[in-house]
Amino acid sequence: MPDEERDYFLLTGSTEDGPFSVAELQAMVAAGEVERETLYARPGMTDWKPLSAMLPPENQEPPLRDLNEIATALAALSTYSALEAWKQQAKKEKDQLDQAADSINHNLQFPSQETIDLSEELDRAKLEFKHQPLLKRILGSNDAEKAITAQIAAIEQASANLRAKMTEFQETAANLQKLIGFAAQFGPTTAAEKDLLVKNLTLQKKELQVKKREASTAAAAIRREAQTQSAHAGKRGLFGVTGSFGDGSFSDKLAWYDPSLAADQRRAIRGAKENALRPYESAKAEIDQQLINLEKHLLWIKQFHGP
C-alpha cells in the first residue's frame, strides 16, 4: 500500500484506534506516544502483531562522550584514584558501545514483517498489472508498484543507516579499547608501580638510542662506500673499465676518464646506495617515533602521585 494510505489500526487493551499511515505510526513511536510493542493490524492480516515487526530496527545509541574528550581526560590524570575511576568509566562506556552494536546487529539479521508484507504486495501488484489487457497496460498506471517500491526503499535506507551506526559504534569501541589498554599498561596504581614503570621505560629509551646509533653508523658506512665508488666512476684501464690491477686497487696512471661511463656508473651507485639505505632510514624513523612516544609516556607517568 502507498505510504499515504491510512489502513493501520492499533489495539490498546480492548480498544481499537485508527486508521493510521506508516508515516504517522513512525512519528508516534518516535515521539513516545506509542510503544513499539503495541499491537497493530491492517486489511488482509489474520492476527494482531507488534509494531516492532513492521518498523525499522530501533536506533539504540548510548549517551557517550566524544572519544577525543575521553583521551584528553586520560592525559590530564595525575592521581592513582582518578586513573582507577577513569578506567571504570571507560570500560562502562565500551560495554555500552558493544551492547548497542550487538543489539543493532541482532535486529538487522531478519527483515521486518512490514518489508515481507510489502514485498508480497509488490509481487501481487506486478502480477495484476501484467495480466491486464495490453491497451489498459499502455494507458493505465503502475503508481501502486511505485508507491510500494518507495516504501520498501525507505525501510531499507533506515536499515542502511543503522548499519552505518553499528560500524561507528564498533570502531569507537575498538579505539576506546586501545585507550583502556594503554592505561592498563602505562598507568601506575601505586608509587612503587610508578617507580618501576619509569625505570623500565628509561631502560627501553636507552636501548632504542643504541639501536638508532647503530643504524646511523651503518648508514654512514654505506654513504662513504658510495662516495668512494663514485670518485672512481668512469675510469677505464688496461685491465678493465675500473682501471684496477685485479686486486681491487686503482691506478690513476693506467686509467683514463670516460664521462659517459661515469654517468652510468654513478646512477647505478646512487640507486644501490638508496636501496641499501632504505631499511636503515626506515628503522631510524620508527625508532625516533618510539622515542617520542616513550618520552610522552614518561612525562605522563612522572606526574602521578597519591592518593
C-alpha positions as a Markdown table, in Angstrom:
| # | Residue | x | y | z |
|---|---|---|---|---|
| 1 | Met | 0.0 | 0.0 | 0.0 |
| 2 | Pro | 1.2 | 3.6 | -0.6 |
| 3 | Asp | 2.6 | 5.4 | 2.4 |
| 4 | Glu | -0.3 | 7.9 | 2.3 |
| 5 | Glu | -3.0 | 5.2 | 2.7 |
| 6 | Arg | -4.2 | 5.0 | 6.2 |
| 7 | Asp | -5.2 | 1.4 | 6.8 |
| 8 | Tyr | -3.3 | 0.5 | 10.0 |
| 9 | Phe | -5.2 | 0.0 | 13.3 |
| 10 | Leu | -3.8 | -0.2 | 16.8 |
| 11 | Leu | -5.0 | -2.3 | 19.7 |
| 12 | Thr | -4.6 | -0.9 | 23.2 |
| 13 | Gly | -6.2 | -3.2 | 25.7 |
| 14 | Ser | -9.5 | -3.9 | 24.1 |
| 15 | Thr | -9.7 | -0.6 | 22.3 |
| 16 | Glu | -9.0 | -0.3 | 18.6 |
| 17 | Asp | -7.7 | 3.0 | 17.3 |
| 18 | Gly | -7.1 | 4.2 | 13.8 |
| 19 | Pro | -6.7 | 4.2 | 10.9 |
| 20 | Phe | -3.1 | 5.5 | 10.6 |
| 21 | Ser | -0.5 | 5.6 | 7.9 |
| 22 | Val | 3.0 | 4.1 | 8.2 |
| 23 | Ala | 4.5 | 7.6 | 8.5 |
| 24 | Glu | 2.0 | 8.5 | 11.3 |
| 25 | Leu | 2.9 | 5.4 | 13.2 |
| 26 | Gln | 6.6 | 6.0 | 12.9 |
| 27 | Ala | 6.1 | 9.6 | 14.1 |
| 28 | Met | 4.0 | 8.4 | 17.1 |
| 29 | Val | 6.6 | 5.8 | 18.1 |
| 30 | Ala | 9.5 | 8.4 | 17.8 |
| 31 | Ala | 7.5 | 10.8 | 19.9 |
| 32 | Gly | 6.9 | 8.2 | 22.6 |
| 33 | Glu | 3.2 | 8.3 | 22.1 |
| 34 | Val | 3.0 | 4.7 | 21.2 |
| 35 | Glu | 5.2 | 1.8 | 22.3 |
| 36 | Arg | 7.0 | -0.4 | 19.7 |
| 37 | Glu | 5.3 | -3.5 | 21.1 |
| 38 | Thr | 1.7 | -2.0 | 20.7 |
| 39 | Leu | -0.3 | -4.4 | 18.5 |
| 40 | Tyr | -1.4 | -3.4 | 15.0 |
| 41 | Ala | -3.4 | -4.9 | 12.1 |
| 42 | Arg | -4.3 | -4.0 | 8.6 |
| 43 | Pro | -6.7 | -5.4 | 6.0 |
| 44 | Gly | -5.5 | -8.8 | 4.9 |
| 45 | Met | -3.8 | -9.8 | 8.2 |
| 46 | Thr | -5.2 | -12.7 | 10.2 |
| 47 | Asp | -3.8 | -11.7 | 13.5 |
| 48 | Trp | -2.5 | -8.7 | 15.5 |
| 49 | Lys | 1.3 | -8.1 | 15.5 |
| 50 | Pro | 3.6 | -5.8 | 17.4 |
| 51 | Leu | 4.6 | -2.6 | 15.7 |
| 52 | Ser | 8.3 | -3.6 | 16.1 |
| 53 | Ala | 7.6 | -6.3 | 13.4 |
| 54 | Met | 6.9 | -3.7 | 10.8 |
| 55 | Leu | 9.1 | -0.7 | 11.9 |
| 56 | Pro | 12.8 | -0.4 | 11.1 |
| 57 | Pro | 15.1 | -1.6 | 14.0 |
| 58 | Glu | 15.3 | 0.9 | 16.9 |
| 59 | Asn | 18.4 | 3.1 | 16.9 |
| 60 | Gln | 19.8 | 2.4 | 20.4 |
| 61 | Glu | 22.5 | 5.0 | 20.6 |
| 62 | Pro | 24.1 | 5.2 | 24.0 |
| 63 | Pro | 24.8 | 8.6 | 25.6 |
| 64 | Leu | 28.6 | 8.7 | 25.2 |
| 65 | Arg | 31.3 | 11.2 | 25.5 |
| 66 | Asp | 33.4 | 12.1 | 22.4 |
| 67 | Leu | 36.5 | 9.8 | 22.1 |
| 68 | Asn | 38.8 | 12.8 | 22.0 |
| 69 | Glu | 37.2 | 14.0 | 25.2 |
| 70 | Ile | 37.9 | 10.6 | 26.8 |
| 71 | Ala | 41.6 | 10.7 | 25.6 |
| 72 | Thr | 42.1 | 14.2 | 26.8 |
| 73 | Ala | 40.7 | 13.3 | 30.3 |
| 74 | Leu | 43.1 | 10.4 | 30.4 |
| 75 | Ala | 46.1 | 12.6 | 29.6 |
| 76 | Ala | 45.1 | 15.1 | 32.3 |
| 77 | Leu | 45.1 | 12.5 | 35.1 |
| 78 | Ser | 47.6 | 12.8 | 37.9 |
| 79 | Thr | 46.4 | 10.7 | 40.8 |
| 80 | Tyr | 46.1 | 6.9 | 41.2 |
| 81 | Ser | 42.5 | 7.1 | 42.3 |
| 82 | Ala | 41.5 | 9.3 | 39.4 |
| 83 | Leu | 43.1 | 6.8 | 37.0 |
| 84 | Glu | 41.1 | 3.9 | 38.5 |
| 85 | Ala | 37.9 | 5.9 | 38.2 |
| 86 | Trp | 38.7 | 6.7 | 34.6 |
| 87 | Lys | 39.3 | 3.0 | 33.8 |
| 88 | Gln | 36.0 | 2.0 | 35.3 |
| 89 | Gln | 34.1 | 4.7 | 33.4 |
| 90 | Ala | 35.9 | 3.9 | 30.1 |
| 91 | Lys | 35.1 | 0.2 | 30.5 |
| 92 | Lys | 31.4 | 1.0 | 31.2 |
| 93 | Glu | 31.2 | 3.1 | 28.0 |
| 94 | Lys | 32.9 | 0.5 | 25.9 |
| 95 | Asp | 30.4 | -2.1 | 27.2 |
| 96 | Gln | 27.6 | 0.3 | 26.2 |
| 97 | Leu | 29.0 | 0.6 | 22.7 |
| 98 | Asp | 29.4 | -3.2 | 22.4 |
| 99 | Gln | 25.8 | -3.8 | 23.6 |
| 100 | Ala | 24.4 | -1.1 | 21.2 |
| 101 | Ala | 26.3 | -2.6 | 18.2 |
| 102 | Asp | 25.2 | -6.1 | 19.1 |
| 103 | Ser | 21.6 | -5.0 | 19.5 |
| 104 | Ile | 21.6 | -3.4 | 16.1 |
| 105 | Asn | 23.3 | -6.4 | 14.5 |
| 106 | His | 20.7 | -8.7 | 16.0 |
| 107 | Asn | 17.8 | -6.6 | 14.8 |
| 108 | Leu | 19.3 | -6.4 | 11.3 |
| 109 | Gln | 19.6 | -10.2 | 11.0 |
| 110 | Phe | 15.9 | -10.5 | 10.0 |
| 111 | Pro | 13.8 | -8.4 | 7.6 |
| 112 | Ser | 10.9 | -6.6 | 9.3 |
| 113 | Gln | 7.5 | -8.0 | 8.8 |
| 114 | Glu | 6.5 | -4.9 | 7.0 |
| 115 | Thr | 9.2 | -5.5 | 4.4 |
| 116 | Ile | 8.0 | -9.0 | 3.9 |
| 117 | Asp | 4.3 | -7.9 | 3.6 |
| 118 | Leu | 5.3 | -5.1 | 1.2 |
| 119 | Ser | 7.4 | -7.4 | -1.0 |
| 120 | Glu | 4.5 | -9.9 | -1.3 |
| 121 | Glu | 2.1 | -7.0 | -2.1 |
| 122 | Leu | 4.5 | -5.7 | -4.7 |
| 123 | Asp | 4.6 | -9.1 | -6.4 |
| 124 | Arg | 0.8 | -9.2 | -6.4 |
| 125 | Ala | 0.6 | -5.7 | -7.9 |
| 126 | Lys | 3.1 | -6.6 | -10.6 |
| 127 | Leu | 1.2 | -9.8 | -11.4 |
| 128 | Glu | -2.2 | -7.9 | -11.6 |
| 129 | Phe | -0.7 | -5.3 | -13.9 |
| 130 | Lys | 0.9 | -7.9 | -16.1 |
| 131 | His | -2.5 | -9.7 | -16.5 |
| 132 | Gln | -4.3 | -6.6 | -17.6 |
| 133 | Pro | -5.2 | -6.2 | -21.3 |
| 134 | Leu | -2.4 | -4.6 | -23.4 |
| 135 | Leu | -4.3 | -1.4 | -24.1 |
| 136 | Lys | -5.1 | -1.0 | -20.4 |
| 137 | Arg | -1.4 | -1.5 | -19.5 |
| 138 | Ile | -0.4 | 1.1 | -22.1 |
| 139 | Leu | -3.0 | 3.7 | -21.0 |
| 140 | Gly | -3.0 | 2.7 | -17.3 |
| 141 | Ser | -0.7 | 3.4 | -14.4 |
| 142 | Asn | 1.6 | 1.4 | -12.2 |
| 143 | Asp | 1.6 | 4.0 | -9.4 |
| 144 | Ala | 0.8 | 1.3 | -6.8 |
| 145 | Glu | 4.0 | -0.5 | -7.7 |
| 146 | Lys | 6.0 | 2.7 | -7.4 |
| 147 | Ala | 4.5 | 3.6 | -4.1 |
| 148 | Ile | 5.2 | 0.1 | -2.6 |
| 149 | Thr | 8.8 | 0.2 | -4.0 |
| 150 | Ala | 9.3 | 3.6 | -2.5 |
| 151 | Gln | 8.1 | 2.4 | 0.9 |
| 152 | Ile | 10.4 | -0.6 | 0.8 |
| 153 | Ala | 13.3 | 1.6 | -0.2 |
| 154 | Ala | 12.6 | 3.9 | 2.8 |
| 155 | Ile | 12.7 | 0.9 | 5.2 |
| 156 | Glu | 15.9 | -0.4 | 3.6 |
| 157 | Gln | 17.5 | 3.1 | 3.8 |
| 158 | Ala | 16.7 | 3.2 | 7.5 |
| 159 | Ser | 18.3 | -0.2 | 7.9 |
| 160 | Ala | 21.4 | 1.0 | 6.0 |
| 161 | Asn | 21.6 | 4.0 | 8.3 |
| 162 | Leu | 21.6 | 1.6 | 11.3 |
| 163 | Arg | 24.4 | -0.5 | 9.7 |
| 164 | Ala | 26.5 | 2.6 | 9.4 |
| 165 | Lys | 25.7 | 3.5 | 13.1 |
| 166 | Met | 26.7 | -0.1 | 14.1 |
| 167 | Thr | 30.0 | 0.3 | 12.3 |
| 168 | Glu | 30.6 | 3.6 | 14.0 |
| 169 | Phe | 29.9 | 2.0 | 17.4 |
| 170 | Gln | 32.3 | -0.9 | 16.7 |
| 171 | Glu | 35.1 | 1.4 | 15.5 |
| 172 | Thr | 34.7 | 3.7 | 18.5 |
| 173 | Ala | 34.7 | 0.7 | 20.9 |
| 174 | Ala | 37.9 | -0.6 | 19.3 |
| 175 | Asn | 39.6 | 2.8 | 19.7 |
| 176 | Leu | 38.4 | 3.1 | 23.2 |
| 177 | Gln | 39.8 | -0.4 | 24.0 |
| 178 | Lys | 43.2 | 0.9 | 22.8 |
| 179 | Leu | 43.0 | 3.7 | 25.3 |
| 180 | Ile | 42.0 | 1.3 | 28.1 |
| 181 | Gly | 44.9 | -1.0 | 27.1 |
| 182 | Phe | 47.3 | 2.0 | 27.2 |
| 183 | Ala | 46.0 | 3.0 | 30.7 |
| 184 | Ala | 46.4 | -0.6 | 31.9 |
| 185 | Gln | 50.0 | -0.8 | 30.5 |
| 186 | Phe | 51.4 | 2.6 | 31.5 |
| 187 | Gly | 49.0 | 3.9 | 34.2 |
| 188 | Pro | 50.6 | 3.4 | 37.7 |
| 189 | Thr | 48.3 | 2.5 | 40.5 |
| 190 | Thr | 50.8 | 2.9 | 43.3 |
| 191 | Ala | 54.1 | 4.8 | 43.9 |
| 192 | Ala | 56.1 | 1.6 | 43.7 |
| 193 | Glu | 54.5 | 0.7 | 40.4 |
| 194 | Lys | 55.2 | 4.3 | 39.1 |
| 195 | Asp | 58.9 | 3.9 | 40.0 |
| 196 | Leu | 59.1 | 0.5 | 38.3 |
| 197 | Leu | 57.4 | 1.9 | 35.1 |
| 198 | Val | 59.8 | 4.8 | 35.0 |
| 199 | Lys | 62.8 | 2.5 | 35.4 |
| 200 | Asn | 61.6 | 0.1 | 32.7 |
| 201 | Leu | 60.8 | 2.9 | 30.2 |
| 202 | Thr | 64.1 | 4.6 | 30.8 |
| 203 | Leu | 65.9 | 1.4 | 30.1 |
| 204 | Gln | 63.8 | 1.0 | 26.9 |
| 205 | Lys | 64.7 | 4.5 | 25.9 |
| 206 | Lys | 68.5 | 3.8 | 26.3 |
| 207 | Glu | 68.1 | 0.6 | 24.2 |
| 208 | Leu | 66.4 | 2.4 | 21.4 |
| 209 | Gln | 69.1 | 5.1 | 21.4 |
| 210 | Val | 71.7 | 2.4 | 21.0 |
| 211 | Lys | 69.8 | 0.9 | 18.1 |
| 212 | Lys | 69.4 | 4.3 | 16.5 |
| 213 | Arg | 73.2 | 4.9 | 16.7 |
| 214 | Glu | 73.9 | 1.5 | 15.2 |
| 215 | Ala | 71.5 | 2.3 | 12.3 |
| 216 | Ser | 73.2 | 5.7 | 11.8 |
| 217 | Thr | 76.6 | 4.1 | 11.8 |
| 218 | Ala | 75.6 | 1.6 | 9.2 |
| 219 | Ala | 74.0 | 4.3 | 7.0 |
| 220 | Ala | 77.1 | 6.4 | 7.3 |
| 221 | Ala | 79.3 | 3.5 | 6.1 |
| 222 | Ile | 77.0 | 2.9 | 3.1 |
| 223 | Arg | 77.3 | 6.6 | 2.2 |
| 224 | Arg | 81.1 | 6.5 | 2.5 |
| 225 | Glu | 81.4 | 3.4 | 0.3 |
| 226 | Ala | 79.1 | 5.0 | -2.3 |
| 227 | Gln | 81.2 | 8.2 | -2.2 |
| 228 | Thr | 84.4 | 6.2 | -2.8 |
| 229 | Gln | 82.9 | 4.3 | -5.7 |
| 230 | Ser | 81.5 | 7.5 | -7.2 |
| 231 | Ala | 85.0 | 9.1 | -7.1 |
| 232 | His | 86.4 | 6.3 | -9.3 |
| 233 | Ala | 83.4 | 6.1 | -11.6 |
| 234 | Gly | 84.1 | 6.3 | -15.4 |
| 235 | Lys | 87.7 | 5.1 | -15.3 |
| 236 | Arg | 89.0 | 2.8 | -18.0 |
| 237 | Gly | 92.3 | 0.9 | -17.6 |
| 238 | Leu | 94.4 | -1.8 | -19.2 |
| 239 | Phe | 92.6 | -4.5 | -17.2 |
| 240 | Gly | 89.0 | -3.3 | -17.5 |
| 241 | Val | 86.7 | -0.4 | -17.1 |
| 242 | Thr | 87.7 | 0.1 | -13.4 |
| 243 | Gly | 91.4 | 0.7 | -14.1 |
| 244 | Ser | 92.3 | -1.9 | -11.5 |
| 245 | Phe | 95.1 | -4.5 | -11.5 |
| 246 | Gly | 92.8 | -7.2 | -10.4 |
| 247 | Asp | 93.4 | -6.9 | -6.7 |
| 248 | Gly | 90.9 | -4.1 | -6.1 |
| 249 | Ser | 93.5 | -1.3 | -6.1 |
| 250 | Phe | 93.3 | 1.6 | -8.5 |
| 251 | Ser | 96.0 | 3.1 | -10.6 |
| 252 | Asp | 95.3 | 6.6 | -11.9 |
| 253 | Lys | 98.4 | 6.3 | -14.1 |
| 254 | Leu | 96.9 | 3.4 | -16.1 |
| 255 | Ala | 93.3 | 4.7 | -16.2 |
| 256 | Trp | 91.5 | 7.4 | -18.2 |
| 257 | Tyr | 88.2 | 9.0 | -17.6 |
| 258 | Asp | 85.1 | 8.2 | -19.7 |
| 259 | Pro | 82.3 | 10.8 | -18.9 |
| 260 | Ser | 79.5 | 8.7 | -20.4 |
| 261 | Leu | 80.6 | 5.6 | -18.4 |
| 262 | Ala | 80.9 | 7.8 | -15.3 |
| 263 | Ala | 77.3 | 9.0 | -15.6 |
| 264 | Asp | 76.0 | 5.4 | -16.0 |
| 265 | Gln | 78.1 | 4.1 | -13.1 |
| 266 | Arg | 77.1 | 7.0 | -10.8 |
| 267 | Arg | 73.4 | 6.4 | -11.5 |
| 268 | Ala | 73.9 | 2.7 | -10.6 |
| 269 | Ile | 75.9 | 3.6 | -7.5 |
| 270 | Arg | 73.2 | 6.1 | -6.4 |
| 271 | Gly | 70.4 | 3.6 | -6.9 |
| 272 | Ala | 72.3 | 0.9 | -5.0 |
| 273 | Lys | 73.1 | 3.3 | -2.2 |
| 274 | Glu | 69.4 | 4.4 | -1.8 |
| 275 | Asn | 68.3 | 0.7 | -1.8 |
| 276 | Ala | 70.9 | -0.1 | 0.9 |
| 277 | Leu | 70.0 | 2.9 | 3.0 |
| 278 | Arg | 66.2 | 2.4 | 2.9 |
| 279 | Pro | 65.9 | -0.2 | 5.7 |
| 280 | Tyr | 68.2 | 1.8 | 8.0 |
| 281 | Glu | 66.4 | 5.1 | 7.3 |
| 282 | Ser | 63.0 | 3.3 | 8.0 |
| 283 | Ala | 64.4 | 1.8 | 11.2 |
| 284 | Lys | 65.7 | 5.2 | 12.3 |
| 285 | Ala | 62.3 | 6.9 | 11.6 |
| 286 | Glu | 60.5 | 4.1 | 13.5 |
| 287 | Ile | 62.9 | 4.4 | 16.4 |
| 288 | Asp | 62.5 | 8.2 | 16.5 |
| 289 | Gln | 58.7 | 7.8 | 16.8 |
| 290 | Gln | 59.1 | 5.2 | 19.5 |
| 291 | Leu | 61.4 | 7.6 | 21.4 |
| 292 | Ile | 58.9 | 10.4 | 21.1 |
| 293 | Asn | 56.1 | 8.2 | 22.4 |
| 294 | Leu | 58.3 | 6.9 | 25.3 |
| 295 | Glu | 59.2 | 10.4 | 26.3 |
| 296 | Lys | 55.5 | 11.3 | 26.4 |
| 297 | His | 54.7 | 8.2 | 28.4 |
| 298 | Leu | 57.5 | 9.0 | 30.9 |
| 299 | Leu | 56.3 | 12.6 | 31.4 |
| 300 | Trp | 52.7 | 11.4 | 31.9 |
| 301 | Ile | 53.7 | 8.7 | 34.4 |
| 302 | Lys | 56.0 | 11.0 | 36.4 |
| 303 | Gln | 53.2 | 13.4 | 37.1 |
| 304 | Phe | 51.2 | 10.8 | 39.1 |
| 305 | His | 51.0 | 11.0 | 42.9 |
| 306 | Gly | 48.8 | 9.8 | 45.7 |
| 307 | Pro | 46.1 | 9.0 | 46.6 |
